[in-house]
Amino acid sequence: MNQRTIARPVSLKGIGLHSGKESEVIMAPAEAGAGITINGIPAIISNVTSTDRATTIGGVALVEHLLSAAYGLGIDNLKVAVTGPELPIGDGSALPFAQALEQAGPVEQPAERLYYELKENITVKEGEALLAARPFDGFKVEFMVKFEGFGEQTLIFDPSRQSYLKEIAPARTFGRLSEAEALKRQGLALGASLGNALVLGKDGYVNEPRFPDEPVRHKLLDLIGDLALLGRPLCAALKAERSGHKLNTELVRRLLANDRT
């Protein structure tokens, strides 16, 4: 299978989830082998500067939704330019980015796509969180989360059988209503609203979920975005339990370290 980019530039505008400031992102075609760059910085694990509530590259936060959309749609090469401290949150999901990339027209390039083929089992843990990868001829993820008042949610996603665009991309970021004021006092979630986040209340969802298990779908969306930091598609079967950005990126580091041995 060959690498892909997009046929023409496409842009999105909106506020940032945490900063509450207006930002614009322009996604443009890139040559084969260029990978994805954000303001000229390669979107790879060595350039990640923070994983605190979002993945940050080169001073630009919340890159994971765009990276997830590109990875999910099989877009290998993009020039991304961002004005503002973080990417626009849109509706809180990867869907606006995925739709924009689809509208821009994915095009095949005259260069073969390179894959990372896992050769041995790798597991990373922190507290109750776990992320394990094993060799597999393809890519699939089993993700489990558990939240007080909502119980356990488990999802298995295999892009060879399910649609990323329909099953994963629309899942929105989420948070508890009880944490909202504390986050704002810390200068976070300043752009959050019922229009761009799923809110978890004491007795259920405050606003209408897009899926009954939307939180686990969004966690899987984030994992796919963080896996894009590997720089090439991963061939492996993953099992995730309560994993977040910190553990996701630790797995990518471990994969790259094993690849050099």
C-alpha positions in Angstrom: 0.0 0.0 0.0 1.3 3.5 -0.9 1.5 6.6 1.2 -1.2 9.3 1.1 -1.5 13.0 1.5 -4.4 15.4 0.6 -5.1 17.1 -2.7 -5.5 20.7 -1.4 -5.2 22.8 1.7 -8.1 22.9 4.1 -8.6 25.0 7.3 -10.6 25.0 10.5 -11.1 27.8 13.0 -12.4 27.9 16.6 -11.6 28.2 20.3 -9.1 26.1 22.2 -10.5 23.7 24.9 -8.2 24.8 27.7 -7.0 28.3 26.6 -10.4 29.5 25.4 -8.5 31.5 22.8 -9.3 31.6 19.0 -7.1 29.5 16.8 -6.8 28.3 13.2 -5.4 25.2 11.7 -4.4 24.8 8.1 -3.8 21.3 6.8 -1.9 21.2 3.5 -0.4 18.5 1.2 3.2 17.2 2.0 5.6 15.2 -0.1 6.0 11.5 0.3 8.1 10.6 3.3 7.6 13.9 5.0 5.3 12.6 7.6 3.1 15.1 9.6 4.6 18.3 10.7 3.1 20.9 13.0 4.4 24.4 12.5 7.4 22.8 10.9 8.1 20.4 13.7 7.7 16.7 13.0 4.8 15.1 14.9 6.9 12.4 16.5 7.4 11.2 20.1 10.8 13.0 20.5 9.1 16.3 20.0 6.4 15.9 22.6 6.8 18.4 25.4 3.8 17.6 27.6 1.1 15.0 28.0 -0.8 16.8 30.8 -4.5 16.6 29.8 -3.4 16.8 26.1 -0.5 16.0 23.9 1.7 19.0 23.1 4.2 19.5 20.3 6.3 22.6 19.9 4.1 24.7 22.1 0.9 23.6 20.4 -1.5 21.6 22.6 -4.2 19.1 21.9 -2.7 17.8 18.7 -4.1 14.2 19.3 -7.5 14.7 17.7 -6.0 15.8 14.4 -3.3 13.1 14.5 -6.0 10.5 15.3 -8.1 11.7 12.3 -5.1 11.5 10.0 -4.1 8.0 11.3 -7.6 6.7 11.2 -8.1 7.8 7.5 -4.6 6.6 6.4 -3.1 10.0 5.7 0.7 9.8 6.1 2.0 13.2 5.0 0.6 16.6 6.0 1.9 20.1 6.6 -0.1 21.5 9.6 0.1 25.2 10.5 -1.5 26.4 13.7 -2.2 29.9 14.9 -2.8 29.9 18.6 -1.7 27.9 21.7 -3.7 24.8 20.8 -5.8 23.3 18.0 -9.4 24.4 17.9 -11.6 21.9 19.9 -14.5 22.0 17.4 -17.2 19.7 18.7 -14.8 17.9 21.0 -14.1 15.0 18.7 -11.9 14.1 15.8 -14.8 14.3 13.4 -14.2 18.0 12.2 -10.6 17.1 11.3 -11.6 13.8 9.6 -14.3 15.5 7.6 -12.0 18.3 6.5 -9.4 15.8 5.4 -12.0 13.9 3.5 -13.2 17.1 1.8 -9.6 17.9 0.9 -9.4 14.7 -1.1 -6.9 12.0 0.1 -4.5 11.2 -2.8 -2.1 8.3 -3.2 1.6 9.0 -3.6 4.3 7.1 -5.5 6.0 5.8 -2.4 5.3 2.6 -0.4 3.9 3.0 3.1 6.3 1.8 5.8 4.8 -0.1 8.8 6.1 -0.8 12.3 5.7 -4.6 12.7 5.9 -5.6 16.4 8.1 -8.6 17.0 7.6 -9.2 20.7 5.1 -8.4 23.5 5.5 -5.1 25.2 3.6 -3.9 28.3 3.7 -0.5 30.1 1.9 0.1 33.5 1.3 2.9 35.9 -0.9 2.2 39.0 -4.2 0.6 37.7 -3.5 1.7 34.1 -2.0 -0.8 31.6 -1.2 -0.8 27.9 0.0 -4.0 26.3 0.9 -4.7 22.7 1.5 -8.1 21.0 2.4 -9.1 17.5 -0.5 -9.1 15.1 -1.0 -9.1 11.3 -3.0 -5.9 11.3 -4.2 -3.5 13.9 -6.8 -3.7 16.6 -7.4 -2.3 20.1 -9.4 -3.5 23.1 -9.9 -0.6 25.5 -11.5 -0.6 29.0 -12.3 2.3 31.2 -14.1 2.4 34.5 -15.7 5.6 36.0 -17.5 5.9 39.3 -21.2 6.1 38.6 -20.8 4.8 35.1 -19.3 1.4 35.6 -17.0 -0.4 33.1 -17.0 0.3 29.4 -15.1 -1.9 27.0 -14.7 -1.5 23.3 -12.9 -3.6 20.7 -12.0 -1.7 17.5 -10.6 -3.3 14.3 -10.4 -0.9 11.4 -10.5 -3.7 8.9 -14.0 -4.5 10.1 -15.3 -1.2 11.5 -15.3 2.4 10.3 -13.1 4.9 12.1 -15.1 7.7 10.7 -18.4 6.4 12.1 -17.4 4.5 15.2 -14.5 6.5 16.7 -14.1 9.9 15.2 -17.4 11.4 16.5 -16.6 10.5 20.2 -16.1 13.7 22.2 -13.8 14.6 24.9 -15.4 14.4 28.3 -15.1 15.5 31.9 -17.0 15.5 35.2 -19.2 18.4 36.1 -17.8 18.4 39.6 -14.3 19.1 38.3 -15.2 22.0 36.0 -14.7 24.9 38.4 -11.5 23.5 39.8 -10.1 23.2 36.3 -11.1 26.8 35.4 -9.3 28.0 38.5 -6.1 26.3 37.2 -6.5 28.0 33.9 -7.8 24.9 32.1 -11.1 24.0 30.3 -11.7 27.8 29.7 -13.2 27.0 26.3 -15.2 23.9 27.4 -18.9 23.9 27.0 -21.8 21.5 26.5 -21.3 22.1 22.8 -17.8 20.6 22.7 -17.6 18.1 25.5 -19.6 15.3 27.0 -20.3 16.1 30.7 -20.4 13.4 33.3 -22.8 14.2 36.2 -23.4 12.4 39.4 -26.3 10.4 38.1 -25.5 10.1 34.4 -24.6 12.2 31.4 -25.5 15.9 31.6 -25.9 16.3 27.9 -26.9 13.7 25.2 -24.1 11.2 24.4 -23.5 10.2 20.8 -22.9 6.7 21.9 -23.8 5.0 25.2 -20.1 4.2 25.7 -18.8 7.5 24.3 -16.0 7.9 27.0 -14.2 4.7 26.1 -14.6 5.5 22.4 -12.9 8.9 23.0 -10.1 7.3 25.0 -9.5 5.0 22.0 -9.5 8.0 19.7 -6.8 9.6 21.8 -4.7 6.4 21.8 -4.8 6.3 18.0 -3.7 9.9 17.9 -0.8 9.3 20.3 0.2 6.2 18.3 0.6 8.4 15.3 3.7 9.8 17.1 5.4 6.5 16.1 5.8 8.1 12.7 4.4 5.0 10.8 1.3 2.8 11.2 1.6 0.1 13.8 0.9 -3.6 13.2 0.0 -5.0 16.6 -2.9 -5.9 18.8 -3.3 -3.6 21.8 -5.1 -4.1 25.1 -5.6 -0.9 27.2 -7.0 -0.5 30.7 -7.5 3.1 31.9 -4.7 4.3 29.7 -4.1 8.0 29.0 -1.7 10.2 27.2 1.2 9.6 29.5 1.0 5.8 29.2 0.2 6.0 25.4 3.3 8.0 24.7 5.4 5.7 27.0 4.4 2.8 24.8 5.5 4.6 21.7 8.9 5.3 23.3 9.3 1.7 24.2 8.4 0.6 20.7 11.0 2.9 19.2 13.6 1.8 21.7 13.0 -1.9 20.8 13.2 -1.0 17.2 16.8 0.2 17.7 18.0 -2.9 19.5 
